[in-house]
């Protein structure tokens, strides 16, 4: 830590009345005796400053240093990574920032604060940041999990405990002590929001942070088919966004809800665990509720939502029978419901919904779904052939009379044929989308072949990729 930083800490705290001149002198004496001591850490350890304000104060002081034109030496400007930078280039840039002193390191060897790891995630288009015991700090970038920088040292149990427990409030610490994990949205003013889980494991405490973009993306920005805007125009029915973990379901759903927000004059209720995108009301009134913070469960929140005069309901995850049942009921009773499921195709999505119910109820549910379903978007993110990002690949089912009949007749295995013949309605299979992407050269033949349901048409592209 530079002496300039410590000087700013003392000047800021003294000038704001947060510490007395006596404590200022005491802190200076301690830093003089121990030059590597962080003034702010020392003040909090001594109890002179309140813990909840630590992160905000650190940010304010760092910002003041960067904006300063006199006094302490202004830190070097942070390098800007182009969105198309490769992961190797990013690792090199991060290493340079550390070596150049732009990222401050705690005496125990780790970064001074979790926020510094997260700032890297925001800056370099990282989807997830992992801080785990006996592991280097990791980042998932374009779907690949890797160390944040070359030869990054492994974090020790005491380091992850200091970093992760330091961002929890007293209520969260109590919950962590009781159940061994905390799942919530961590927000840093001026930086963004992060879907966070902190867990106790065999060797210590681990944390994983999903980076949430502060701006709600539009459908056009995500590359979603313009035909899908039709799904946001209904005043009742069920729209499902599906895919495996980390395929951007929440982002696509947020874009659909934002389309409603911009173009309609309705009441939107979102039920999430935790809240990810924060919507700014445009044409609509928006109510956002977080499971475990504002309600006990999705099903309880959904039941209450039906009494709040909603027009549109967004369900972050349809994870159990009760939630699925309530969502279907809501879609039938004059509400447009958006929801997500962890399934890989339209057919498997419908099978997953039906299989959640007891056998004796499935015929009734099949009839209800065939009438209320508006559409299914199944998606995955595929690495680009040039290694500079990922591209969205989708399968789209629009509920036409033909597809509704197959659902009623328990013939979901025949849905791919409806998708192939329904292009005028905006439908297509995942294989169709993958084939178009590989023919454009956007993705490699190998990636397309791995993800294809029916592989023979992709063999020629697999051979070209190998050549």
C-alpha positions as CSV (number, residue, x, y, z in Angstrom):
1,X,0.0,0.0,0.0
2,X,1.4,3.4,-1.0
3,X,1.9,6.2,1.6
4,X,-0.2,8.3,-0.7
5,X,-3.2,6.0,-0.1
6,X,-2.7,6.1,3.7
7,X,-2.4,9.9,3.6
8,X,-5.7,10.1,1.7
9,X,-7.4,7.9,4.3
10,X,-6.3,10.1,7.1
11,X,-7.1,13.4,5.4
12,X,-10.6,12.1,4.4
13,X,-11.5,10.7,7.8
14,X,-10.1,13.7,9.7
15,X,-11.7,16.3,7.4
16,X,-15.1,14.5,7.6
17,X,-15.0,14.3,11.4
18,X,-14.9,10.5,11.4
19,X,-11.8,10.4,13.5
20,X,-10.3,12.9,16.0
21,X,-6.9,14.5,15.8
22,X,-5.8,12.2,18.6
23,X,-6.7,9.1,16.6
24,X,-5.1,10.7,13.5
25,X,-1.8,11.0,15.3
26,X,-2.1,7.5,16.8
27,X,-2.7,6.1,13.3
28,X,0.2,8.0,11.8
29,X,2.5,6.7,14.6
30,X,1.4,3.1,13.8
31,X,2.0,3.5,10.1
32,X,5.4,5.0,10.7
33,X,6.3,2.0,12.8
34,X,4.7,-0.4,10.3
35,X,4.9,1.1,6.8
36,X,2.9,-1.7,5.2
37,X,-0.1,-1.2,7.5
38,X,-3.3,0.0,5.7
39,X,-4.6,3.0,7.5
40,X,-8.2,2.2,6.8
41,X,-7.9,-1.4,8.0
42,X,-6.2,-0.2,11.2
43,X,-9.0,2.3,11.9
44,X,-11.7,-0.4,11.5
45,X,-9.7,-2.9,13.5
46,X,-9.4,-0.3,16.3
47,X,-13.2,0.3,16.1
48,X,-12.8,4.0,15.2
49,X,-15.0,3.5,12.1
50,X,-18.1,1.4,11.6
51,X,-17.7,-1.8,9.5
52,X,-20.9,-1.3,7.3
53,X,-19.3,1.9,5.8
54,X,-15.9,0.3,5.0
55,X,-16.5,-0.6,1.4
56,X,-18.1,2.8,0.6
57,X,-15.3,4.7,2.3
58,X,-12.7,2.7,0.4
59,X,-14.4,3.4,-2.8
60,X,-14.7,7.1,-2.0
61,X,-11.0,7.4,-1.1
62,X,-9.8,5.5,-4.2
63,X,-12.0,7.8,-6.4
64,X,-10.6,10.9,-4.7
65,X,-7.1,9.7,-5.4
66,X,-7.8,9.1,-9.0
67,X,-9.4,12.6,-9.4
68,X,-6.7,14.4,-7.5
69,X,-4.6,16.9,-9.4
70,X,-2.3,17.7,-6.6
71,X,-0.9,16.4,-3.3
72,X,-0.6,12.6,-3.4
73,X,0.7,11.0,-6.6
74,X,-2.2,10.1,-9.0
75,X,-2.3,6.4,-9.7
76,X,-1.6,5.3,-13.3
77,X,-4.6,5.0,-15.5
78,X,-6.0,1.6,-15.7
79,X,-5.6,-0.2,-19.0
80,X,-8.8,-0.7,-21.0
81,X,-9.4,-4.1,-22.3
82,X,-11.2,-4.3,-25.6
83,X,-14.3,-6.5,-25.4
84,X,-12.7,-8.8,-28.0
85,X,-9.5,-9.4,-26.0
86,X,-8.5,-13.0,-25.6
87,X,-8.4,-14.6,-22.2
88,X,-4.6,-14.8,-22.4
89,X,-4.4,-11.1,-23.2
90,X,-6.7,-10.3,-20.3
91,X,-4.5,-12.3,-17.9
92,X,-1.5,-10.4,-19.0
93,X,-3.3,-7.1,-18.4
94,X,-4.4,-8.0,-14.9
95,X,-0.8,-9.1,-14.1
96,X,0.4,-5.7,-15.3
97,X,-2.1,-3.9,-13.1
98,X,-1.0,-5.8,-10.0
99,X,2.7,-5.2,-10.7
100,X,2.0,-1.5,-11.5
101,X,0.3,-1.0,-8.1
102,X,-3.1,-0.3,-9.5
103,X,-4.5,-3.2,-7.5
104,X,-3.7,-3.0,-3.8
105,X,-2.6,-6.2,-2.0
106,X,-3.3,-6.9,1.7
107,X,-0.4,-7.9,3.9
108,X,-1.7,-11.5,3.9
109,X,-1.0,-11.6,0.1
110,X,-4.6,-11.5,-1.2
111,X,-6.3,-8.4,-2.6
112,X,-7.4,-5.9,0.0
113,X,-11.1,-6.3,-0.7
114,X,-13.5,-8.5,-2.6
115,X,-14.5,-5.5,-4.7
116,X,-11.1,-5.4,-6.4
117,X,-11.6,-9.0,-7.7
118,X,-15.1,-8.0,-8.8
119,X,-13.9,-4.8,-10.6
120,X,-11.7,-7.1,-12.7
121,X,-14.7,-9.2,-13.5
122,X,-16.7,-6.1,-14.6
123,X,-13.9,-4.7,-16.6
124,X,-12.9,-7.8,-18.6
125,X,-16.4,-9.2,-19.5
126,X,-16.1,-12.0,-17.0
127,X,-19.3,-13.9,-16.2
128,X,-18.2,-15.4,-12.8
129,X,-15.5,-14.8,-10.2
130,X,-14.5,-17.7,-7.9
131,X,-12.7,-17.2,-4.7
132,X,-11.9,-20.6,-3.2
133,X,-9.7,-22.1,-0.6
134,X,-6.4,-23.6,-1.9
135,X,-7.2,-22.3,-5.4
136,X,-6.1,-19.3,-7.3
137,X,-8.7,-16.6,-7.9
138,X,-10.6,-17.8,-10.9
139,X,-12.7,-16.2,-13.6
140,X,-15.1,-17.7,-16.1
141,X,-14.7,-15.8,-19.3
142,X,-16.5,-16.8,-22.4
143,X,-17.5,-20.1,-20.7
144,X,-13.9,-21.1,-19.7
145,X,-12.9,-21.2,-16.1
146,X,-9.3,-20.1,-15.6
147,X,-6.9,-18.3,-13.2
148,X,-7.4,-14.5,-13.2
149,X,-3.7,-14.0,-14.0
150,X,-0.7,-16.1,-14.8
151,X,0.8,-17.8,-11.7
152,X,-1.8,-16.4,-9.4
153,X,-1.1,-17.6,-5.8
154,X,-3.6,-20.0,-4.1
155,X,-5.9,-18.4,-1.5
156,X,-5.5,-19.7,2.0
157,X,-8.5,-20.3,4.4
158,X,-7.8,-17.2,6.4
159,X,-7.7,-15.1,3.3
160,X,-11.1,-16.3,1.9
161,X,-12.6,-15.9,5.3
162,X,-11.4,-12.3,5.6
163,X,-12.5,-11.4,2.1
164,X,-15.9,-13.1,2.1
165,X,-17.1,-12.7,5.7
166,X,-16.1,-9.0,5.4
167,X,-18.9,-8.3,2.9
168,X,-21.7,-9.9,5.0
169,X,-24.0,-7.9,7.3
170,X,-24.9,-9.3,10.7
171,X,-28.1,-10.9,9.6
172,X,-26.3,-12.7,6.7
173,X,-23.6,-13.8,9.1
174,X,-26.2,-15.3,11.4
175,X,-27.8,-17.1,8.4
176,X,-24.4,-18.4,7.3
177,X,-23.7,-19.7,10.8
178,X,-27.0,-21.5,10.9
179,X,-27.1,-23.2,7.4
180,X,-23.6,-22.9,6.1
181,X,-24.3,-20.7,3.1
182,X,-25.7,-17.3,2.0
183,X,-27.2,-16.6,-1.4
184,X,-27.9,-13.0,-2.2
185,X,-27.3,-10.1,-4.6
186,X,-24.2,-8.1,-3.6
187,X,-24.3,-4.5,-4.8
188,X,-21.4,-2.1,-5.0
189,X,-22.3,1.5,-5.7
190,X,-20.6,2.7,-8.9
191,X,-19.6,-0.8,-9.9
192,X,-22.7,-3.0,-10.2
193,X,-24.5,-6.0,-8.9
194,X,-23.3,-9.6,-8.4
195,X,-25.4,-12.7,-7.8
196,X,-23.4,-14.1,-4.8
197,X,-23.2,-17.4,-2.9
198,X,-20.8,-17.9,0.0
199,X,-20.5,-21.4,1.3
200,X,-18.7,-23.3,4.0
201,X,-16.9,-26.4,2.7
202,X,-14.5,-29.0,4.0
203,X,-11.4,-26.8,3.7
204,X,-12.8,-23.4,4.5
205,X,-15.1,-20.7,2.9
206,X,-15.6,-20.3,-0.8
207,X,-17.5,-17.6,-2.7
208,X,-18.8,-17.4,-6.3
209,X,-20.0,-14.1,-7.8
210,X,-22.0,-13.9,-11.0
211,X,-21.5,-10.5,-12.7
212,X,-24.8,-8.8,-13.5
213,X,-24.8,-6.1,-16.1
214,X,-26.2,-2.9,-14.7
215,X,-28.0,-2.1,-17.9
216,X,-30.9,-4.3,-18.9
217,X,-30.1,-5.4,-22.4
218,X,-32.5,-5.1,-25.3
219,X,-33.7,-8.0,-27.4
220,X,-31.7,-6.5,-30.4
221,X,-28.5,-6.3,-28.3
222,X,-28.8,-10.0,-27.4
223,X,-29.5,-11.0,-31.0
224,X,-32.9,-12.4,-30.2
225,X,-35.1,-12.9,-33.3
226,X,-37.5,-9.9,-33.9
227,X,-40.3,-12.5,-34.2
228,X,-40.0,-13.0,-30.4
229,X,-41.3,-9.5,-29.7
230,X,-44.7,-11.0,-30.4
231,X,-44.4,-13.0,-27.2
232,X,-44.3,-9.7,-25.2
233,X,-47.6,-8.5,-26.7
234,X,-49.9,-11.1,-25.2
235,X,-52.0,-10.3,-22.2
236,X,-52.1,-13.8,-20.9
237,X,-50.2,-17.1,-21.4
238,X,-46.9,-18.7,-20.5
239,X,-43.5,-17.9,-22.0
240,X,-40.6,-20.1,-21.0
241,X,-36.9,-19.5,-21.4
242,X,-34.9,-22.6,-20.9
243,X,-31.3,-23.9,-21.0
244,X,-28.6,-25.3,-18.7
245,X,-26.8,-23.2,-16.1
246,X,-24.9,-20.2,-17.4
247,X,-26.6,-20.0,-20.8
248,X,-28.1,-16.5,-20.3
249,X,-31.7,-17.4,-19.5
250,X,-32.1,-14.6,-16.9
251,X,-30.6,-12.1,-19.3
252,X,-33.0,-13.1,-22.2
253,X,-35.9,-13.0,-19.8
254,X,-34.9,-9.6,-18.6
255,X,-34.8,-8.4,-22.2
256,X,-38.3,-9.7,-22.8
257,X,-39.6,-8.0,-19.7
258,X,-37.9,-4.7,-20.6
259,X,-39.7,-4.9,-24.0
260,X,-43.0,-5.0,-22.0
261,X,-41.7,-2.2,-19.8
262,X,-41.0,0.1,-22.7
263,X,-44.1,-0.6,-24.9
264,X,-46.9,-1.2,-22.5
265,X,-48.7,0.5,-19.5
266,X,-49.0,-2.4,-17.1
267,X,-48.0,-3.7,-13.7
268,X,-45.0,-6.1,-13.8
269,X,-44.1,-8.2,-10.8
270,X,-40.7,-10.0,-10.8
271,X,-39.9,-12.9,-8.4
272,X,-36.2,-13.7,-8.2
273,X,-33.6,-15.5,-6.1
274,X,-31.8,-13.1,-5.9
275,X,-32.9,-10.0,-7.8
276,X,-30.5,-9.6,-10.7
277,X,-31.4,-6.8,-13.1
278,X,-32.9,-3.8,-11.5
279,X,-35.6,-2.4,-13.8
280,X,-36.3,1.3,-14.1
281,X,-40.0,1.9,-14.7
282,X,-40.6,3.3,-18.2
283,X,-44.2,2.7,-19.2
284,X,-45.0,0.2,-16.5
285,X,-45.2,0.0,-12.7
286,X,-42.6,-2.6,-11.6
287,X,-42.5,-4.5,-8.3
288,X,-39.4,-6.6,-7.7
289,X,-39.4,-9.2,-4.8
290,X,-36.4,-11.3,-3.7
291,X,-36.9,-14.8,-2.3
292,X,-35.4,-15.2,1.3
293,X,-35.4,-11.4,1.6
294,X,-38.9,-10.3,0.8
295,X,-40.6,-13.7,0.8
296,X,-39.9,-17.3,1.8
297,X,-40.3,-19.0,-1.5
298,X,-41.3,-18.6,-5.2
299,X,-44.6,-20.3,-4.5
300,X,-45.5,-18.0,-1.6
301,X,-44.5,-15.0,-3.7
302,X,-46.4,-16.1,-6.7
303,X,-49.5,-16.8,-4.7
304,X,-49.3,-13.3,-3.2
305,X,-48.6,-11.8,-6.6
306,X,-52.0,-12.9,-7.9
307,X,-53.6,-10.6,-5.4
308,X,-51.5,-7.6,-6.4
309,X,-53.3,-6.8,-9.6
310,X,-50.5,-7.8,-11.9
311,X,-50.5,-7.9,-15.7
312,X,-47.1,-9.5,-16.2
313,X,-45.3,-11.9,-13.7
314,X,-41.7,-12.9,-14.1
315,X,-40.8,-16.1,-12.2
316,X,-37.0,-16.4,-11.8
317,X,-37.1,-20.2,-11.6
318,X,-39.9,-22.7,-11.8
319,X,-38.1,-25.2,-9.5
320,X,-40.9,-27.2,-7.9
321,X,-44.4,-28.6,-8.5
322,X,-46.2,-25.8,-6.6
323,X,-44.5,-23.0,-8.4
324,X,-45.1,-24.7,-11.8
325,X,-48.7,-25.3,-11.0
326,X,-49.3,-21.7,-9.8
327,X,-47.5,-20.3,-12.9
328,X,-49.8,-22.3,-15.2
329,X,-52.8,-21.2,-13.3
330,X,-51.7,-17.5,-13.4
331,X,-51.2,-17.8,-17.2
332,X,-54.7,-19.1,-17.6
333,X,-56.3,-16.4,-15.5
334,X,-55.4,-13.3,-17.4
335,X,-51.7,-12.8,-16.7
336,X,-48.7,-13.0,-19.0
337,X,-46.1,-15.2,-17.1
338,X,-42.4,-15.4,-18.0
339,X,-40.4,-18.3,-16.4
340,X,-37.2,-20.3,-16.7
341,X,-36.5,-24.0,-16.6
342,X,-33.2,-26.0,-16.7
343,X,-34.0,-27.9,-19.9
344,X,-32.3,-28.2,-23.2
345,X,-35.1,-28.2,-25.8
346,X,-38.8,-27.4,-26.3
347,X,-39.8,-31.0,-26.2
348,X,-37.8,-31.7,-23.0
349,X,-39.3,-28.6,-21.5
350,X,-42.8,-29.8,-21.9
351,X,-41.9,-33.3,-20.7
352,X,-40.3,-31.7,-17.6
353,X,-43.4,-29.7,-16.8
354,X,-45.7,-32.7,-17.2
355,X,-43.5,-35.1,-15.3
356,X,-43.6,-32.7,-12.3
357,X,-47.2,-33.6,-11.8
358,X,-48.7,-36.9,-10.5
359,X,-49.8,-39.3,-13.2
360,X,-53.5,-38.8,-12.6
361,X,-53.2,-35.0,-13.1
362,X,-51.0,-35.1,-16.3
363,X,-53.9,-35.3,-18.8
364,X,-55.5,-32.2,-17.3
365,X,-52.2,-30.3,-17.2
366,X,-51.4,-31.3,-20.7
367,X,-54.7,-29.7,-21.8
368,X,-54.0,-26.5,-19.8
369,X,-50.5,-26.1,-21.1
370,X,-51.6,-26.7,-24.7
371,X,-54.0,-23.7,-24.3
372,X,-51.9,-21.3,-22.2
373,X,-48.4,-21.8,-23.7
374,X,-47.3,-18.9,-25.9
375,X,-43.8,-19.9,-26.7
376,X,-40.5,-21.6,-25.6
377,X,-37.0,-20.2,-26.2
378,X,-34.3,-22.8,-25.5
379,X,-30.8,-21.4,-25.6
380,X,-27.1,-22.0,-25.2
381,X,-24.0,-19.9,-25.5
382,X,-21.4,-21.2,-28.0
383,X,-17.7,-20.1,-28.1
384,X,-16.9,-18.1,-31.2
385,X,-14.5,-19.7,-33.7
386,X,-12.0,-16.8,-33.2
387,X,-12.0,-17.3,-29.4
388,X,-13.2,-13.8,-28.7
389,X,-16.5,-14.3,-26.9
390,X,-19.7,-16.4,-27.2
391,X,-22.7,-16.3,-29.5
392,X,-26.3,-17.1,-28.6
393,X,-27.8,-20.2,-30.3
394,X,-31.5,-20.7,-29.8
395,X,-34.4,-23.1,-30.5
396,X,-37.8,-21.4,-30.7
397,X,-41.3,-22.9,-30.4
398,X,-44.3,-20.8,-31.0
399,X,-47.5,-22.4,-29.8
400,X,-49.5,-22.9,-33.1
401,X,-52.6,-25.1,-33.4
402,X,-50.3,-27.9,-34.7
403,X,-47.9,-27.7,-31.7
404,X,-50.9,-27.4,-29.3
405,X,-52.4,-30.6,-30.7
406,X,-49.1,-32.5,-30.2
407,X,-49.0,-31.4,-26.6
408,X,-52.6,-32.5,-26.0
409,X,-52.0,-35.8,-27.7
410,X,-48.8,-36.5,-25.7
411,X,-46.7,-36.5,-28.8
412,X,-44.0,-34.0,-27.8
413,X,-41.4,-36.1,-29.6
414,X,-42.9,-34.9,-32.9
415,X,-42.4,-31.2,-32.0
416,X,-39.0,-30.9,-34.0
417,X,-41.0,-31.5,-37.2
418,X,-43.3,-28.6,-36.3
419,X,-40.3,-26.4,-35.6
420,X,-38.7,-27.2,-39.0
421,X,-41.9,-26.3,-40.9
422,X,-42.8,-23.2,-38.8
423,X,-40.1,-20.8,-40.0
424,X,-42.7,-18.3,-41.1
425,X,-44.0,-18.1,-37.5
426,X,-40.4,-17.6,-36.2
427,X,-39.7,-21.2,-35.2
428,X,-36.5,-23.2,-35.7
429,X,-34.6,-26.0,-34.1
430,X,-31.3,-25.7,-32.2
431,X,-29.7,-27.7,-35.0
432,X,-30.9,-25.2,-37.6
433,X,-29.4,-22.4,-35.6
434,X,-26.1,-24.2,-35.1
435,X,-25.9,-25.1,-38.8
436,X,-26.4,-21.4,-39.8
437,X,-23.7,-20.3,-37.3
438,X,-21.1,-22.8,-38.5
439,X,-21.9,-22.0,-42.2
440,X,-21.3,-18.3,-41.4
441,X,-18.0,-19.2,-39.8
442,X,-19.1,-17.8,-36.5
443,X,-18.6,-21.0,-34.6
444,X,-16.3,-24.0,-35.3
445,X,-17.5,-27.3,-36.8
446,X,-16.4,-29.0,-33.6
447,X,-18.5,-26.9,-31.3
448,X,-21.5,-27.3,-33.6
449,X,-21.1,-31.1,-33.8
450,X,-20.8,-31.4,-30.0
451,X,-24.0,-29.5,-29.4
452,X,-26.1,-30.9,-32.3
453,X,-29.0,-33.2,-31.6
454,X,-28.8,-34.9,-35.0
455,X,-25.1,-35.1,-35.8
456,X,-24.7,-36.4,-39.4
457,X,-25.3,-33.0,-41.2
458,X,-22.4,-31.6,-39.1
459,X,-19.7,-34.2,-39.9
460,X,-18.4,-32.4,-42.9
461,X,-17.9,-29.2,-40.8
462,X,-16.2,-31.3,-38.1
463,X,-13.7,-32.5,-40.7
464,X,-13.1,-29.0,-42.0
465,X,-12.5,-27.8,-38.4
466,X,-9.9,-30.6,-37.9
467,X,-8.1,-29.7,-41.1
